[in-house]
Amino acid sequence: MMDTVEKTERQDTLDDILNDEIDTEVEQEKGEQDFLVSQDMYQISSGEVLNSEDFYNIAAKESTKLLLFLGPVASGKTTMETSLYQLFQINPVGNYYFAGSATLQGFEQRAFYTRIKSKGSFPETQRTSIDDNASFLHLRLWDQSNDMINNLILADISGEAFTTYIGKVDSVKEKFYFAERADFIIGIIDGEKLSNKKTKKSVVNEIILLLRTFLDAGVISDHCVLQIVFSKFDLLRKTDNYEEVIEKAKNQINTQLSQLATDIEYFCVAAMPDTTEEIQVGYGLDELLQSWWKKYVYINSTREIEPFDNLSEYDRLFYKYNGVKNE
């Protein structure tokens, strides 16, 4: 008889659970009180994009690099970001393995139009909204060579925003305040436009003016490394004299931006080529990724390495932390 009663009570409890009729008011009140006094509070990210506060929370816990891609509309910024993410879904990139992301949904939204299921005729990424001036994408990577976790924060800014603020120093100070924290500023030159006689001069001049605006605004810090990427390299290399075109662009940039950096780094990237017969998806991204974790001494021309004998103990510790040897 007792077994029958117990079974009936268990069945009633199970029915209440399935019907969502259990009175949990007391337990909920207690849970809320415990939550309010708890010191361990966690806010789950939506997975779309991060804001400035989210970025700083990640940087405070683990090794983190902030990357700011600069370039006009359709120059290839978002395509490079999403292609890098997608490469990690297939294989490790160099020594780096995918170890998570707080913006998976953000990457997936941007990568959708590059995939077959989008039913698009050509692989392309959705353009970033001009309103998203301070949004960030996140990649967490494991470096097999030293068993270290590294984070990449990619500032995802629309090309319209950059074009709008060329020459507007005060506006750049206000809108792109976070650029002072950038470890790398990466100027994107559209390789397709560079191969066109009508647009090759204007596309180089535009990136120079954009970078000079950021320089004049004072939002480029001394520790920042300047890189220039020739995107859509698969289209650029179809030009008979593409190597000469690239060299002329380099010389023009080096001459005009000598005040900004003494040693600008250059890369050729075909993140999402039209065909993969000659160039594979993600061409050049491996080399670019590896460059973000090299040991750098100031590339900015306003800073010089001082002899170790003349440095304070604090400065010696700084150089030691950044991998500079006392030779």
Backbone hydrogen bonds, N-H to C=O, Kabsch-Sander energy under -0.5 kcal/mol:
donor,donor_aa,acceptor,acceptor_aa,energy
5,V,1,M,-2.0
6,E,2,M,-2.5
7,K,3,D,-2.3
8,T,4,T,-2.2
9,E,5,V,-2.5
10,R,6,E,-2.4
11,Q,7,K,-2.5
12,D,8,T,-2.5
13,T,9,E,-2.3
14,L,10,R,-2.5
15,D,11,Q,-2.6
16,D,12,D,-2.2
17,I,13,T,-2.1
18,L,14,L,-2.5
19,N,15,D,-2.2
20,D,17,I,-1.0
21,E,16,D,-2.8
22,I,16,D,-0.6
24,T,22,I,-1.0
28,Q,24,T,-3.0
29,E,25,E,-2.2
30,K,26,V,-2.2
31,G,27,E,-2.6
32,E,28,Q,-2.7
33,Q,29,E,-2.0
34,D,30,K,-2.4
35,F,31,G,-2.3
36,L,32,E,-2.2
37,V,33,Q,-1.6
38,S,34,D,-0.9
41,M,39,Q,-0.9
44,I,42,Y,-0.6
50,L,136,F,-2.8
55,F,51,N,-2.1
56,Y,52,S,-2.1
57,N,53,E,-1.8
58,I,54,D,-1.6
59,A,55,F,-2.4
60,A,56,Y,-1.6
61,K,58,I,-1.3
62,E,58,I,-2.0
63,S,149,I,-0.6
65,K,151,N,-2.5
67,L,65,K,-0.5
67,L,153,I,-3.1
68,L,184,F,-2.5
69,F,67,L,-0.6
69,F,155,A,-0.7
70,L,68,L,-0.5
70,L,186,I,-2.9
75,S,72,P,-1.4
80,M,76,G,-1.9
81,E,77,K,-1.9
82,T,78,T,-2.7
83,S,79,T,-2.3
84,L,80,M,-2.0
85,Y,81,E,-1.6
86,Q,82,T,-2.4
87,L,83,S,-2.2
88,F,84,L,-1.1
89,Q,86,Q,-1.0
90,I,87,L,-1.3
91,N,87,L,-2.1
93,V,96,Y,-2.1
94,G,92,P,-0.7
96,Y,93,V,-2.2
97,Y,142,W,-2.3
99,A,140,R,-3.2
103,T,138,H,-0.5
105,Q,47,G,-0.8
106,G,47,G,-2.5
107,F,103,T,-2.2
108,E,104,L,-2.7
109,Q,105,Q,-2.5
110,R,106,G,-1.6
111,A,107,F,-2.1
112,F,108,E,-1.3
114,T,111,A,-2.0
115,R,112,F,-1.7
118,S,115,R,-1.4
119,K,116,I,-2.4
120,G,115,R,-0.6
124,E,113,Y,-1.2
124,E,122,F,-0.6
126,Q,110,R,-0.7
132,D,129,S,-1.4
133,N,131,D,-1.8
135,S,132,D,-0.7
136,F,50,L,-1.8
137,L,154,L,-2.6
139,L,152,L,-2.5
140,R,100,G,-2.7
141,L,139,L,-0.5
141,L,150,N,-3.6
142,W,97,Y,-2.7
143,D,141,L,-0.5
143,D,148,M,-3.3
144,Q,95,N,-2.8
144,Q,142,W,-0.8
146,N,143,D,-0.7
147,D,143,D,-1.4
148,M,143,D,-1.2
150,N,141,L,-3.1
151,N,63,S,-2.5
152,L,139,L,-3.2
153,I,65,K,-2.9
154,L,137,L,-2.9
154,L,152,L,-0.6
155,A,67,L,-2.8
155,A,153,I,-0.7
156,D,135,S,-2.4
156,D,154,L,-0.5
157,I,155,A,-0.9
162,F,158,S,-1.3
163,T,159,G,-2.4
164,T,160,E,-2.4
165,Y,161,A,-1.3
166,I,163,T,-1.0
168,K,165,Y,-2.0
169,V,167,G,-1.1
172,V,168,K,-2.1
173,K,169,V,-2.1
174,E,170,D,-1.5
175,K,171,S,-3.1
176,F,172,V,-2.4
177,Y,174,E,-0.6
179,A,176,F,-1.8
180,E,177,Y,-1.4
181,R,178,F,-1.7
182,A,179,A,-1.4
183,D,66,L,-2.0
184,F,66,L,-1.7
185,I,225,V,-2.4
186,I,68,L,-3.0
186,I,184,F,-0.5
187,G,185,I,-0.6
187,G,227,Q,-2.8
188,I,70,L,-3.3
189,I,187,G,-0.5
189,I,229,V,-2.9
190,D,188,I,-0.5
191,G,189,I,-0.5
191,G,231,S,-0.9
194,L,190,D,-2.0
195,S,191,G,-1.3
196,N,193,K,-0.9
197,K,195,S,-0.5
199,T,196,N,-0.9
200,K,196,N,-2.0
203,V,199,T,-2.3
204,V,200,K,-1.0
205,N,201,K,-2.4
206,E,202,S,-2.2
207,I,203,V,-1.2
208,I,204,V,-1.9
209,L,205,N,-2.6
210,L,206,E,-2.1
211,L,207,I,-2.3
212,R,208,I,-2.4
213,T,209,L,-1.9
214,F,210,L,-1.7
215,L,211,L,-2.1
216,D,212,R,-2.9
217,A,213,T,-1.7
218,G,215,L,-1.3
219,V,214,F,-1.6
221,S,219,V,-0.7
224,C,221,S,-1.2
225,V,183,D,-2.4
227,Q,185,I,-2.5
227,Q,225,V,-0.5
228,I,265,E,-3.1
229,V,187,G,-3.0
230,F,267,F,-3.1
231,S,189,I,-2.0
231,S,229,V,-1.0
233,F,269,V,-2.0
235,L,232,K,-1.3
236,L,232,K,-1.8
237,R,233,F,-2.6
238,K,235,L,-0.9
239,T,236,L,-1.8
242,Y,239,T,-1.5
245,V,241,N,-2.1
246,I,242,Y,-2.3
247,E,243,E,-2.1
248,K,244,E,-2.2
249,A,245,V,-1.9
250,K,246,I,-2.4
251,N,247,E,-2.5
252,Q,248,K,-2.2
253,I,249,A,-2.3
254,N,250,K,-3.0
255,T,251,N,-2.1
256,Q,252,Q,-2.2
257,L,253,I,-2.4
258,S,255,T,-0.7
260,L,257,L,-0.9
261,A,257,L,-2.0
262,T,299,I,-1.8
265,E,226,L,-1.9
267,F,228,I,-2.2
269,V,230,F,-2.3
270,A,283,Y,-2.2
282,G,270,A,-0.8
282,G,271,A,-1.1
283,Y,270,A,-1.5
283,Y,280,Q,-1.4
285,L,282,G,-2.1
286,D,282,G,-0.6
288,L,284,G,-1.8
289,L,285,L,-2.8
290,Q,286,D,-2.3
291,S,287,E,-1.6
292,W,288,L,-0.9
292,W,289,L,-0.9
293,W,290,Q,-1.3
294,K,291,S,-1.1
296,Y,294,K,-0.6
300,N,222,D,-0.7
303,R,300,N,-1.5
310,N,307,P,-1.6
311,L,308,F,-1.4
316,R,312,S,-2.4
317,L,313,E,-2.1
318,F,314,Y,-1.8
319,Y,315,D,-2.5
320,K,316,R,-2.4
321,Y,317,L,-2.3
322,N,318,F,-1.6
323,G,320,K,-1.4
324,V,319,Y,-2.7
325,K,323,G,-0.5
327,E,325,K,-1.1
